[in-house]
């Protein structure tokens, strides 16, 4: 009986840790060397998902993190946008995105509002997000 209770407590603890965690935009080294399964790449102009060939071009050209942005609407609830630049300093015409997050320290001076979106123009470390909270809200709502 004790093993059962201990196992149940461990599972509940692990689930609660998974529901609330911090996320930052991927580092350049992660973009260049890892497959980012939980992130999706989109075109900055038409906001359509990039083809695998264009995603590879994006990853190859990435040199530095530029900006994190956050928006919250029904179509893309709690979406993080991560923007990067190439070696000549040009902002790439694509961004990485992940849904169901909210800025961790929105009141921090790194965050500011632009056209209904919140932007963070600091290092990706300062532009931190909390995850899981919006997923729970979404999962509990009826369609």
N, C-alpha and C positions, 0 to 999 in steps of 0.2 A: 504494500500500500504506500509506504514512504517513497519507494522508487517511482511509482506512478505520479505522486504529488510533485516530487522533485522534477520529473520529466516535464510535467505540465507547466510548472513554474518557469523552467528553462525555455520552453517554447513560447510562452507568453512574453518573456523578457526579450527574446530574439525578434519576435514580431513587432513589439513596441519600438525596438531600436531601428527596425527597417522602416517604420512609418514616419519617423522624424530623423532626418539626417541632413548634413550640410552638403552642398554641391557648389562647385565653382566651374567656370568655363575650362575646357581642357587645355592643358599646357601644349605648347608648340611641339615638344618632343613626343607627347602622347598622340598628337594628330599625325605626325610623320611616321610613327613606328607601330601604332596599335590600331586595331579595328575598333572603331567606336560604335558598338552595337546599340547603346542607349541614346545616342545622339543622331539626329538627322540633319543633313545639309540641304539648304534651300537657296534658291536664286534671290538676290536682294531686290530685283526689279519686279518679277511676277510672283514671287513667293511659292514657286513650285519646287518640289523636291528635285535635287540634282540627279542626273544620270550617274551611273557608277564611273564612267569615263571622266565626266566633269568633276565629280567628287575627288578623283585621283589628282586631277590638275590643281584643284583647290588645295589639297593636302601638300602637294609638291611645292606650291608657291608660298605657303604660309611661312612667315618669318617672325611675327610678333602679335601678341594680343593687343587689341585697340579699345574695345568697348563692350560692356554687357548691357543689354536692354531687357526690360520685362514688361509684358502686357498681360492683362487678364480680361478675357471676354469669353462668350459661350463657345465660339468656334475653336479657340486656342486657349483653354483655361490655364492661367499661370505660366505662360510660355517664356522661357529664357531664350534670348538671342545672344550669341557670342560672335563678335566681329573681329577680324584679323587683317593684317596688312602684309604686303609682300616686301622683298628686300629694297625696292625703290621707294617705299613709303606709301604706295598707293593702297587704298582700302580695297580688299578683294570684293568682287561682286557676288558674294555668297556669305552665308552665315550658318552657324550650327544652332540647332534648337532642341529643346526638351520641354515637355509640358508638366503641369501640376507642381509648380514651385512658387515660392514668394520670396522677395528679398528678405534677408535675415535682419539687416540693420537699415531699414528704409529711412530712418531719421538721420542717419549718418551723413556727413557733409559731402560724401562722394556721390550720392544719389541726387538727381534733379529730374524734373518733369519736362518732356518734349513731346508735344502733339499727342497727349494721352498715353504716352509710354514713359516708364521710368528708366533713366540711363545712369550708368555708373562708369565714369571715366577715371578709373584707377587701375591698379593691377588686378588680375583675376582673383587674387587672394582676398582683396578688400571687397570685391563684388560677390559676396557669398549669399547663397540661397538656402532656404529650408524646404525640404521635400516631404512628401507624404501627407501633409495636412490638407492640401487641396484635393488629393486623390480620394481621401476619405469622404470629403464633402461631395465630390462628383459621384462616387460609388453609391452614396446614400440617396441621391436625388432620383426622382422618377422622370422618365422621358415622356 
